[in-house]
Amino acid sequence: MSMIQRFGVLGGILSLAWMFSVSALAATPTDVAPPTMVEHTLPKPIIRGEWVQGAVLIGQIAPVDSIEFMGRELSIDPDGYFVIGLGRDYPTKARLKVSLNGESEAFDYTVKQRSYEIQRIEGVPKQTVNPDPEHLSRIRAEAAAARRARKADTKHQYYRQPFQWPLEGPITGVYGSQRYYNGEPRRPHFGVDVAAPTGTVVVAPVDGVVTLAHDNMFFSGGTLIVDHGHGLSSSFIHLSKILVAEGAIVKQGQPIAEVGATGRVTGPHLDWRMNWYDQRVDPQTLVPEMSRP
C-alpha cells in the first residue's frame, strides 16, 4: 500500500473517530436540570368569629397531624373542628401552627384591641373587699377547686352548638371592665352581669357536664361550672340555688340554677363567665343580641 493510500485510510479512521466523539459529546448533557421542587402548602384553618380580645373562636381544618396555639396542641374533632380563646389583654398578634407529614406552617392573625370601661361599685360588704386573715385559707381552697374544674380537657363537642343567653334582663356589668369596690381598685370583671330578682331561673346556654357545684363560695357565692368541651367552660355565680349535681349532663335550655345575691354583690343578678383553659373570655362574643325589649 502506497503512502498516499495509507494516509487516506488513516484519515478515514480519524474522521470516523472524530464524528463518533462529537456525537457522543452531543448526547451527553452539559447542564443537568434540577429535580422538580414540590411546593408544600398546608391546609389553612377556617376561623368563625372575630379576632378580638376576649373572643371565643371556632375553627375547622382539613386533616393534619397537629395544630398549636399559645404553645398548646389543640384537640381536633374527627371532622376538623377546634376552639380557641383570647384573654382580656391578648396582644396584637396571634399565631396558629399547623403540622403535617413533617412540614410546619404558621398562620398569623391580627387581634383587635378593646377599650374597657371603669366601673365603680359602692356598698359592697367590707369583708369581701378586704377579707380577714382567717378567711384566706378558705378563699385559697375555693379558688383551687374552681381552677381544677376549669381545667377539664374533654373531647365533648358541646361548644359547637349556637349559644343562647342563660338569662335575659338588664345588663349591669360587662366583661373586662376595671372595677373599684368601695373606692378601692380590684381585678377586672371577667363576666357579663344580668340583673334579675332572686329565684329567677338560669338555663344552660348549651349542653355540658357539671364540673363544680358549690353552694356558697366566699367571693362568688353559689357557684356552678359547666364544661362544654376542649377546655371551654361556663361559670355561673352569685346563685341562690343550684339545681344540678356535679357530674350531671345538662342540655341547652335546661334549668340549672336560680339567681341570687350571694358572695361579693350589692344585689341579685347572674354573673356569667367563661374560660378557655386559663384564658378568661367574653360570653357576649358567642351570643346574639338579647331579645328582650
Phi and psi in degrees as GROMACS dihedral restraints (atoms count N, CA, C in turn):
[ dihedral_restraints ]
;  ai    aj    ak    al  type     phi  dphi    fc
    3     4     5     6     1   -73.0    20    10
    4     5     6     7     1   166.4    20    10
    6     7     8     9     1   -60.6    20    10
    7     8     9    10     1   -39.0    20    10
    9    10    11    12     1   -66.9    20    10
   10    11    12    13     1   -41.6    20    10
   12    13    14    15     1   -63.6    20    10
   13    14    15    16     1   -43.9    20    10
   15    16    17    18     1   -60.1    20    10
   16    17    18    19     1   -42.1    20    10
   18    19    20    21     1   -64.0    20    10
   19    20    21    22     1   -37.4    20    10
   21    22    23    24     1   -65.4    20    10
   22    23    24    25     1   -42.1    20    10
   24    25    26    27     1   -64.6    20    10
   25    26    27    28     1   -46.1    20    10
   27    28    29    30     1   -60.9    20    10
   28    29    30    31     1   -41.6    20    10
   30    31    32    33     1   -63.3    20    10
   31    32    33    34     1   -37.8    20    10
   33    34    35    36     1   -64.7    20    10
   34    35    36    37     1   -41.2    20    10
   36    37    38    39     1   -62.8    20    10
   37    38    39    40     1   -45.4    20    10
   39    40    41    42     1   -64.2    20    10
   40    41    42    43     1   -37.2    20    10
   42    43    44    45     1   -64.7    20    10
   43    44    45    46     1   -43.4    20    10
   45    46    47    48     1   -62.8    20    10
   46    47    48    49     1   -42.6    20    10
   48    49    50    51     1   -61.0    20    10
   49    50    51    52     1   -41.7    20    10
   51    52    53    54     1   -64.9    20    10
   52    53    54    55     1   -41.2    20    10
   54    55    56    57     1   -63.3    20    10
   55    56    57    58     1   -44.2    20    10
   57    58    59    60     1   -64.2    20    10
   58    59    60    61     1   -37.8    20    10
   60    61    62    63     1   -67.5    20    10
   61    62    63    64     1   -40.1    20    10
   63    64    65    66     1   -65.8    20    10
   64    65    66    67     1   -40.5    20    10
   66    67    68    69     1   -62.0    20    10
   67    68    69    70     1   -43.1    20    10
   69    70    71    72     1   -65.8    20    10
   70    71    72    73     1   -39.0    20    10
   72    73    74    75     1   -64.8    20    10
   73    74    75    76     1   -40.4    20    10
   75    76    77    78     1   -65.8    20    10
   76    77    78    79     1   -30.4    20    10
   78    79    80    81     1   -80.3    20    10
   79    80    81    82     1   -15.5    20    10
   81    82    83    84     1   -93.2    20    10
   82    83    84    85     1   118.2    20    10
   84    85    86    87     1   -65.9    20    10
   85    86    87    88     1   135.3    20    10
   87    88    89    90     1   -85.2    20    10
   88    89    90    91     1   -27.3    20    10
   90    91    92    93     1  -125.1    20    10
   91    92    93    94     1   117.3    20    10
   93    94    95    96     1   -86.8    20    10
   94    95    96    97     1   121.1    20    10
   96    97    98    99     1   -66.8    20    10
   97    98    99   100     1   136.6    20    10
   99   100   101   102     1   -66.7    20    10
  100   101   102   103     1   153.9    20    10
  102   103   104   105     1   -62.8    20    10
  103   104   105   106     1   149.7    20    10
  105   106   107   108     1   -62.5    20    10
  106   107   108   109     1   127.3    20    10
  108   109   110   111     1   -89.3    20    10
  109   110   111   112     1   128.2    20    10
  111   112   113   114     1   -94.9    20    10
  112   113   114   115     1   121.9    20    10
  114   115   116   117     1   -83.2    20    10
  115   116   117   118     1   122.6    20    10
  117   118   119   120     1   -91.2    20    10
  118   119   120   121     1   113.3    20    10
  120   121   122   123     1  -111.1    20    10
  121   122   123   124     1   110.8    20    10
  123   124   125   126     1   -78.8    20    10
  124   125   126   127     1   156.1    20    10
  126   127   128   129     1   -57.9    20    10
  127   128   129   130     1   135.9    20    10
  129   130   131   132     1   -94.1    20    10
  130   131   132   133     1   133.0    20    10
  132   133   134   135     1   -64.6    20    10
  133   134   135   136     1   143.6    20    10
  135   136   137   138     1   -99.8    20    10
  136   137   138   139     1   124.2    20    10
  138   139   140   141     1  -113.6    20    10
  139   140   141   142     1   130.0    20    10
  141   142   143   144     1  -105.1    20    10
  142   143   144   145     1   120.1    20    10
  144   145   146   147     1   123.6    20    10
  145   146   147   148     1   169.2    20    10
  147   148   149   150     1   -98.7    20    10
  148   149   150   151     1   135.2    20    10
  150   151   152   153     1   -75.5    20    10
  151   152   153   154     1    91.4    20    10
  153   154   155   156     1  -144.2    20    10
  154   155   156   157     1   149.1    20    10
  156   157   158   159     1   -52.1    20    10
  157   158   159   160     1   134.2    20    10
  159   160   161   162     1    89.5    20    10
  160   161   162   163     1    -5.7    20    10
  162   163   164   165     1   -76.9    20    10
  163   164   165   166     1   149.9    20    10
  165   166   167   168     1  -106.2    20    10
  166   167   168   169     1   124.3    20    10
  168   169   170   171     1  -117.3    20    10
  169   170   171   172     1   133.6    20    10
  171   172   173   174     1  -103.2    20    10
  172   173   174   175     1   128.3    20    10
  174   175   176   177     1  -120.7    20    10
  175   176   177   178     1   163.2    20    10
  177   178   179   180     1  -144.6    20    10
  178   179   180   181     1   144.7    20    10
  180   181   182   183     1  -148.0    20    10
  181   182   183   184     1   150.0    20    10
  183   184   185   186     1   -64.7    20    10
  184   185   186   187     1   164.5    20    10
  186   187   188   189     1   -53.7    20    10
  187   188   189   190     1   127.2    20    10
  189   190   191   192     1  -138.8    20    10
  190   191   192   193     1   168.8    20    10
  192   193   194   195     1   -75.3    20    10
  193   194   195   196     1   -39.7    20    10
  195   196   197   198     1  -163.6    20    10
  196   197   198   199     1   161.1    20    10
  198   199   200   201     1  -140.5    20    10
  199   200   201   202     1   133.1    20    10
  201   202   203   204     1  -119.8    20    10
  202   203   204   205     1   146.5    20    10
  204   205   206   207     1  -146.9    20    10
  205   206   207   208     1   128.9    20    10
  207   208   209   210     1    55.1    20    10
  208   209   210   211     1    37.1    20    10
  210   211   212   213     1    77.1    20    10
  211   212   213   214     1     6.1    20    10
  213   214   215   216     1  -111.8    20    10
  214   215   216   217     1   131.2    20    10
  216   217   218   219     1   -77.7    20    10
  217   218   219   220     1   123.0    20    10
  219   220   221   222     1   -80.5    20    10
  220   221   222   223     1   148.3    20    10
  222   223   224   225     1   -76.4    20    10
  223   224   225   226     1   135.4    20    10
  225   226   227   228     1  -122.9    20    10
  226   227   228   229     1   128.8    20    10
  228   229   230   231     1   -66.5    20    10
  229   230   231   232     1   160.3    20    10
  231   232   233   234     1   -54.9    20    10
  232   233   234   235     1   -29.6    20    10
  234   235   236   237     1   -98.1    20    10
  235   236   237   238     1    18.2    20    10
  237   238   239   240     1    92.7    20    10
  238   239   240   241     1     3.4    20    10
  240   241   242   243     1   -82.4    20    10
  241   242   243   244     1   148.6    20    10
  243   244   245   246     1  -152.6    20    10
  244   245   246   247     1   168.9    20    10
  246   247   248   249     1  -135.1    20    10
  247   248   249   250     1   145.5    20    10
  249   250   251   252     1  -137.7    20    10
  250   251   252   253     1   159.4    20    10
  252   253   254   255     1  -133.0    20    10
  253   254   255   256     1   144.4    20    10
  255   256   257   258     1  -112.4    20    10
  256   257   258   259     1   125.0    20    10
  258   259   260   261     1   -70.2    20    10
  259   260   261   262     1   174.0    20    10
  261   262   263   264     1   -56.0    20    10
  262   263   264   265     1   -41.2    20    10
  264   265   266   267     1  -110.7    20    10
  265   266   267   268     1    30.5    20    10
  267   268   269   270     1   -58.5    20    10
  268   269   270   271     1   138.8    20    10
  270   271   272   273     1   -70.1    20    10
  271   272   273   274     1  -178.1    20    10
  273   274   275   276     1   -75.8    20    10
  274   275   276   277     1   -16.9    20    10
  276   277   278   279     1  -121.9    20    10
  277   278   279   280     1   138.7    20    10
  279   280   281   282     1  -127.8    20    10
  280   281   282   283     1   151.7    20    10
  282   283   284   285     1  -138.8    20    10
  283   284   285   286     1   132.0    20    10
  285   286   287   288     1  -108.1    20    10
  286   287   288   289     1   129.7    20    10
  288   289   290   291     1  -109.4    20    10
  289   290   291   292     1   120.0    20    10
  291   292   293   294     1  -107.4    20    10
  292   293   294   295     1   135.7    20    10
  294   295   296   297     1  -127.8    20    10
  295   296   297   298     1   138.7    20    10
  297   298   299   300     1  -156.2    20    10
  298   299   300   301     1   125.4    20    10
  300   301   302   303     1    52.1    20    10
  301   302   303   304     1    43.3    20    10
  303   304   305   306     1    81.9    20    10
  304   305   306   307     1    -5.4    20    10
  306   307   308   309     1  -101.0    20    10
  307   308   309   310     1   148.3    20    10
  309   310   311   312     1  -132.8    20    10
  310   311   312   313     1   147.6    20    10
  312   313   314   315     1  -145.8    20    10
  313   314   315   316     1   139.1    20    10
  315   316   317   318     1  -102.5    20    10
  316   317   318   319     1   137.4    20    10
  318   319   320   321     1  -116.8    20    10
  319   320   321   322     1   120.0    20    10
  321   322   323   324     1  -103.7    20    10
  322   323   324   325     1   145.7    20    10
  324   325   326   327     1  -136.4    20    10
  325   326   327   328     1   147.8    20    10
  327   328   329   330     1   -93.9    20    10
  328   329   330   331     1   129.0    20    10
  330   331   332   333     1  -101.1    20    10
  331   332   333   334     1   121.2    20    10
  333   334   335   336     1   -68.4    20    10
  334   335   336   337     1   133.4    20    10
  336   337   338   339     1   -92.1    20    10
  337   338   339   340     1   142.1    20    10
  339   340   341   342     1  -106.9    20    10
  340   341   342   343     1   155.6    20    10
  342   343   344   345     1  -102.5    20    10
  343   344   345   346     1   130.7    20    10
  345   346   347   348     1  -107.5    20    10
  346   347   348   349     1   147.6    20    10
  348   349   350   351     1   -75.5    20    10
  349   350   351   352     1   161.7    20    10
  351   352   353   354     1  -109.2    20    10
  352   353   354   355     1   126.4    20    10
  354   355   356   357     1  -122.0    20    10
  355   356   357   358     1   126.0    20    10
  357   358   359   360     1  -108.3    20    10
  358   359   360   361     1   123.3    20    10
  360   361   362   363     1  -120.2    20    10
  361   362   363   364     1   121.7    20    10
  363   364   365   366     1  -109.3    20    10
  364   365   366   367     1   159.3    20    10
  366   367   368   369     1    83.2    20    10
  367   368   369   370     1    15.9    20    10
  369   370   371   372     1   -77.9    20    10
  370   371   372   373     1   137.6    20    10
  372   373   374   375     1   -52.1    20    10
  373   374   375   376     1   128.0    20    10
  375   376   377   378     1   -57.6    20    10
  376   377   378   379     1   -36.1    20    10
  378   379   380   381     1   -68.7    20    10
  379   380   381   382     1   -19.6    20    10
  381   382   383   384     1   -90.0    20    10
  382   383   384   385     1   -10.2    20    10
  384   385   386   387     1   -91.3    20    10
  385   386   387   388     1   -45.8    20    10
  387   388   389   390     1  -126.9    20    10
  388   389   390   391     1    84.9    20    10
  390   391   392   393     1   -61.5    20    10
  391   392   393   394     1   145.8    20    10
  393   394   395   396     1   -67.6    20    10
  394   395   396   397     1   151.2    20    10
  396   397   398   399     1   -54.1    20    10
  397   398   399   400     1   -32.9    20    10
  399   400   401   402     1   -68.7    20    10
  400   401   402   403     1   -14.6    20    10
  402   403   404   405     1   -90.1    20    10
  403   404   405   406     1   -11.2    20    10
  405   406   407   408     1   -64.1    20    10
  406   407   408   409     1   -40.3    20    10
  408   409   410   411     1   -65.1    20    10
  409   410   411   412     1   -37.6    20    10
  411   412   413   414     1   -64.6    20    10
  412   413   414   415     1   -44.4    20    10
  414   415   416   417     1   -60.4    20    10
  415   416   417   418     1   -45.3    20    10
  417   418   419   420     1   -63.5    20    10
  418   419   420   421     1   -42.5    20    10
  420   421   422   423     1   -64.4    20    10
  421   422   423   424     1   -41.1    20    10
  423   424   425   426     1   -68.0    20    10
  424   425   426   427     1   -39.7    20    10
  426   427   428   429     1   -63.6    20    10
  427   428   429   430     1   -39.3    20    10
  429   430   431   432     1   -65.3    20    10
  430   431   432   433     1   -39.6    20    10
  432   433   434   435     1   -63.9    20    10
  433   434   435   436     1   -40.4    20    10
  435   436   437   438     1   -66.4    20    10
  436   437   438   439     1   -40.6    20    10
  438   439   440   441     1   -62.2    20    10
  439   440   441   442     1   -41.9    20    10
  441   442   443   444     1   -61.8    20    10
  442   443   444   445     1   -42.0    20    10
  444   445   446   447     1   -64.3    20    10
  445   446   447   448     1   -36.1    20    10
  447   448   449   450     1   -80.0    20    10
  448   449   450   451     1   -11.2    20    10
  450   451   452   453     1   -83.1    20    10
  451   452   453   454     1    -2.1    20    10
  453   454   455   456     1   -51.8    20    10
  454   455   456   457     1   127.7    20    10
  456   457   458   459     1  -123.8    20    10
  457   458   459   460     1    75.6    20    10
  459   460   461   462     1  -102.4    20    10
  460   461   462   463     1   168.3    20    10
  462   463   464   465     1   -93.4    20    10
  463   464   465   466     1     9.0    20    10
  465   466   467   468     1   -57.7    20    10
  466   467   468   469     1   145.6    20    10
  468   469   470   471     1  -111.0    20    10
  469   470   471   472     1    22.9    20    10
  471   472   473   474     1   -63.4    20    10
  472   473   474   475     1   -28.7    20    10
  474   475   476   477     1   -59.8    20    10
  475   476   477   478     1   -17.2    20    10
  477   478   479   480     1   -81.0    20    10
  478   479   480   481     1   -11.0    20    10
  480   481   482   483     1   -72.6    20    10
  481   482   483   484     1   149.4    20    10
  483   484   485   486     1   -65.1    20    10
  484   485   486   487     1   128.8    20    10
  486   487   488   489     1   -78.8    20    10
  487   488   489   490     1   148.1    20    10
  489   490   491   492     1  -122.7    20    10
  490   491   492   493     1   162.0    20    10
  492   493   494   495     1   -67.0    20    10
  493   494   495   496     1   135.3    20    10
  495   496   497   498     1   -74.5    20    10
  496   497   498   499     1   -13.2    20    10
  498   499   500   501     1  -167.0    20    10
  499   500   501   502     1   144.2    20    10
  501   502   503   504     1  -116.9    20    10
  502   503   504   505     1   141.0    20    10
  504   505   506   507     1   169.6    20    10
  505   506   507   508     1  -175.2    20    10
  507   508   509   510     1   -63.3    20    10
  508   509   510   511     1   132.5    20    10
  510   511   512   513     1   -85.4    20    10
  511   512   513   514     1   117.6    20    10
  513   514   515   516     1  -110.1    20    10
  514   515   516   517     1    -3.8    20    10
  516   517   518   519     1  -157.5    20    10
  517   518   519   520     1   141.6    20    10
  519   520   521   522     1  -123.0    20    10
  520   521   522   523     1   161.7    20    10
  522   523   524   525     1   -61.8    20    10
  523   524   525   526     1   139.1    20    10
  525   526   527   528     1    87.4    20    10
  526   527   528   529     1   -11.4    20    10
  528   529   530   531     1   -66.8    20    10
  529   530   531   532     1   139.8    20    10
  531   532   533   534     1   -77.8    20    10
  532   533   534   535     1   125.2    20    10
  534   535   536   537     1  -108.1    20    10
  535   536   537   538     1   143.4    20    10
  537   538   539   540     1  -120.5    20    10
  538   539   540   541     1   118.6    20    10
  540   541   542   543     1  -100.9    20    10
  541   542   543   544     1   120.6    20    10
  543   544   545   546     1    52.0    20    10
  544   545   546   547     1    36.8    20    10
  546   547   548   549     1    85.5    20    10
  547   548   549   550     1    -3.4    20    10
  549   550   551   552     1  -104.6    20    10
  550   551   552   553     1   129.8    20    10
  552   553   554   555     1   -67.9    20    10
  553   554   555   556     1   138.1    20    10
  555   556   557   558     1  -134.6    20    10
  556   557   558   559     1  -175.5    20    10
  558   559   560   561     1   -61.6    20    10
  559   560   561   562     1   155.4    20    10
  561   562   563   564     1   -61.0    20    10
  562   563   564   565     1   158.8    20    10
  564   565   566   567     1   -83.7    20    10
  565   566   567   568     1   132.1    20    10
  567   568   569   570     1  -111.6    20    10
  568   569   570   571     1    15.5    20    10
  570   571   572   573     1  -133.3    20    10
  571   572   573   574     1  -171.4    20    10
  573   574   575   576     1  -118.8    20    10
  574   575   576   577     1   127.5    20    10
  576   577   578   579     1   -96.8    20    10
  577   578   579   580     1   130.6    20    10
  579   580   581   582     1  -122.0    20    10
  580   581   582   583     1   117.8    20    10
  582   583   584   585     1   -76.6    20    10
  583   584   585   586     1   139.8    20    10
  585   586   587   588     1  -166.3    20    10
  586   587   588   589     1   155.2    20    10
  588   589   590   591     1   -64.8    20    10
  589   590   591   592     1   151.3    20    10
  591   592   593   594     1   -54.7    20    10
  592   593   594   595     1   135.1    20    10
  594   595   596   597     1    96.5    20    10
  595   596   597   598     1    -9.8    20    10
  597   598   599   600     1   -64.0    20    10
  598   599   600   601     1   136.3    20    10
  600   601   602   603     1   -74.1    20    10
  601   602   603   604     1   137.4    20    10
  603   604   605   606     1  -108.6    20    10
  604   605   606   607     1   131.9    20    10
  606   607   608   609     1  -113.0    20    10
  607   608   609   610     1   161.4    20    10
  609   610   611   612     1   -70.0    20    10
  610   611   612   613     1   128.1    20    10
  612   613   614   615     1   -69.5    20    10
  613   614   615   616     1   -31.5    20    10
  615   616   617   618     1  -149.8    20    10
  616   617   618   619     1   178.0    20    10
  618   619   620   621     1   -63.4    20    10
  619   620   621   622     1   160.6    20    10
  621   622   623   624     1   179.5    20    10
  622   623   624   625     1   178.3    20    10
  624   625   626   627     1  -119.6    20    10
  625   626   627   628     1   130.3    20    10
  627   628   629   630     1   -73.0    20    10
  628   629   630   631     1   121.8    20    10
  630   631   632   633     1  -108.0    20    10
  631   632   633   634     1   -14.2    20    10
  633   634   635   636     1  -154.0    20    10
  634   635   636   637     1   132.2    20    10
  636   637   638   639     1  -137.8    20    10
  637   638   639   640     1   105.3    20    10
  639   640   641   642     1  -126.1    20    10
  640   641   642   643     1   126.9    20    10
  642   643   644   645     1   -69.5    20    10
  643   644   645   646     1   -31.9    20    10
  645   646   647   648     1  -158.9    20    10
  646   647   648   649     1    86.9    20    10
  648   649   650   651     1   -85.5    20    10
  649   650   651   652     1   155.9    20    10
  651   652   653   654     1   -59.3    20    10
  652   653   654   655     1   -52.1    20    10
  654   655   656   657     1   -87.6    20    10
  655   656   657   658     1   -42.4    20    10
  657   658   659   660     1   -98.3    20    10
  658   659   660   661     1    -2.3    20    10
  660   661   662   663     1    62.1    20    10
  661   662   663   664     1  -141.0    20    10
  663   664   665   666     1   -62.7    20    10
  664   665   666   667     1   122.0    20    10
  666   667   668   669     1  -129.4    20    10
  667   668   669   670     1   131.2    20    10
  669   670   671   672     1  -130.9    20    10
  670   671   672   673     1   129.5    20    10
  672   673   674   675     1  -121.4    20    10
  673   674   675   676     1   131.8    20    10
  675   676   677   678     1  -125.0    20    10
  676   677   678   679     1   128.4    20    10
  678   679   680   681     1   -88.8    20    10
  679   680   681   682     1   129.1    20    10
  681   682   683   684     1  -105.2    20    10
  682   683   684   685     1     0.5    20    10
  684   685   686   687     1   101.8    20    10
  685   686   687   688     1   149.6    20    10
  687   688   689   690     1    57.1    20    10
  688   689   690   691     1    33.4    20    10
  690   691   692   693     1    88.5    20    10
  691   692   693   694     1    -2.9    20    10
  693   694   695   696     1   -94.2    20    10
  694   695   696   697     1   127.0    20    10
  696   697   698   699     1  -140.3    20    10
  697   698   699   700     1   156.0    20    10
  699   700   701   702     1  -111.9    20    10
  700   701   702   703     1   140.9    20    10
  702   703   704   705     1  -118.5    20    10
  703   704   705   706     1   134.0    20    10
  705   706   707   708     1  -120.8    20    10
  706   707   708   709     1   120.4    20    10
  708   709   710   711     1  -129.2    20    10
  709   710   711   712     1   168.2    20    10
  711   712   713   714     1    69.2    20    10
  712   713   714   715     1    27.5    20    10
  714   715   716   717     1   -76.1    20    10
  715   716   717   718     1   148.7    20    10
  717   718   719   720     1   -91.2    20    10
  718   719   720   721     1   -23.4    20    10
  720   721   722   723     1  -155.1    20    10
  721   722   723   724     1   138.2    20    10
  723   724   725   726     1  -109.5    20    10
  724   725   726   727     1   129.8    20    10
  726   727   728   729     1  -102.9    20    10
  727   728   729   730     1    -1.9    20    10
  729   730   731   732     1  -131.1    20    10
  730   731   732   733     1   159.3    20    10
  732   733   734   735     1  -107.2    20    10
  733   734   735   736     1   159.6    20    10
  735   736   737   738     1   -58.1    20    10
  736   737   738   739     1   137.6    20    10
  738   739   740   741     1    92.4    20    10
  739   740   741   742     1   -12.0    20    10
  741   742   743   744     1   -73.2    20    10
  742   743   744   745     1   144.3    20    10
  744   745   746   747     1   -93.1    20    10
  745   746   747   748     1   124.1    20    10
  747   748   749   750     1  -109.5    20    10
  748   749   750   751     1   150.0    20    10
  750   751   752   753     1  -108.3    20    10
  751   752   753   754     1   151.9    20    10
  753   754   755   756     1   -54.8    20    10
  754   755   756   757     1   131.0    20    10
  756   757   758   759     1    86.5    20    10
  757   758   759   760     1    -5.5    20    10
  759   760   761   762     1   -75.6    20    10
  760   761   762   763     1   135.1    20    10
  762   763   764   765     1   -61.5    20    10
  763   764   765   766     1   128.8    20    10
  765   766   767   768     1  -123.9    20    10
  766   767   768   769     1   -18.5    20    10
  768   769   770   771     1  -166.3    20    10
  769   770   771   772     1   177.7    20    10
  771   772   773   774     1  -130.4    20    10
  772   773   774   775     1   143.2    20    10
  774   775   776   777     1   -59.8    20    10
  775   776   777   778     1   145.8    20    10
  777   778   779   780     1  -146.4    20    10
  778   779   780   781     1  -169.2    20    10
  780   781   782   783     1  -135.4    20    10
  781   782   783   784     1    48.4    20    10
  783   784   785   786     1  -100.2    20    10
  784   785   786   787     1   154.0    20    10
  786   787   788   789     1    81.7    20    10
  787   788   789   790     1  -149.3    20    10
  789   790   791   792     1   -86.8    20    10
  790   791   792   793     1    87.6    20    10
  792   793   794   795     1  -143.4    20    10
  793   794   795   796     1   168.1    20    10
  795   796   797   798     1  -117.7    20    10
  796   797   798   799     1    -3.4    20    10
  798   799   800   801     1  -174.9    20    10
  799   800   801   802     1   167.8    20    10
  801   802   803   804     1   -69.8    20    10
  802   803   804   805     1   133.8    20    10
  804   805   806   807     1  -171.3    20    10
  805   806   807   808     1   166.0    20    10
  807   808   809   810     1  -101.6    20    10
  808   809   810   811     1   131.1    20    10
  810   811   812   813     1  -108.7    20    10
  811   812   813   814     1   108.2    20    10
  813   814   815   816     1  -102.2    20    10
  814   815   816   817     1   121.1    20    10
  816   817   818   819     1  -122.0    20    10
  817   818   819   820     1   158.8    20    10
  819   820   821   822     1  -138.0    20    10
  820   821   822   823     1   148.5    20    10
  822   823   824   825     1  -130.7    20    10
  823   824   825   826     1   143.1    20    10
  825   826   827   828     1  -113.2    20    10
  826   827   828   829     1   100.1    20    10
  828   829   830   831     1    52.5    20    10
  829   830   831   832     1  -119.0    20    10
  831   832   833   834     1   -93.0    20    10
  832   833   834   835     1     3.5    20    10
  834   835   836   837     1   -89.8    20    10
  835   836   837   838     1   121.2    20    10
  837   838   839   840     1   -85.5    20    10
  838   839   840   841     1   118.2    20    10
  840   841   842   843     1  -116.4    20    10
  841   842   843   844     1   169.8    20    10
  843   844   845   846     1   -98.8    20    10
  844   845   846   847     1   113.3    20    10
  846   847   848   849     1   -57.1    20    10
  847   848   849   850     1   -30.2    20    10
  849   850   851   852     1   -67.9    20    10
  850   851   852   853     1   -13.2    20    10
  852   853   854   855     1   -76.1    20    10
  853   854   855   856     1    -7.2    20    10
  855   856   857   858     1  -111.5    20    10
  856   857   858   859     1   -13.3    20    10
  858   859   860   861     1  -113.0    20    10
  859   860   861   862     1   154.8    20    10
  861   862   863   864     1   -74.7    20    10
  862   863   864   865     1   174.4    20    10
  864   865   866   867     1   -57.3    20    10
  865   866   867   868     1   140.9    20    10
  867   868   869   870     1   -62.8    20    10
  868   869   870   871     1   136.7    20    10
  870   871   872   873     1   -84.4    20    10
  871   872   873   874     1   -13.3    20    10
  873   874   875   876     1   -65.8    20    10
  874   875   876   877     1   147.7    20    10
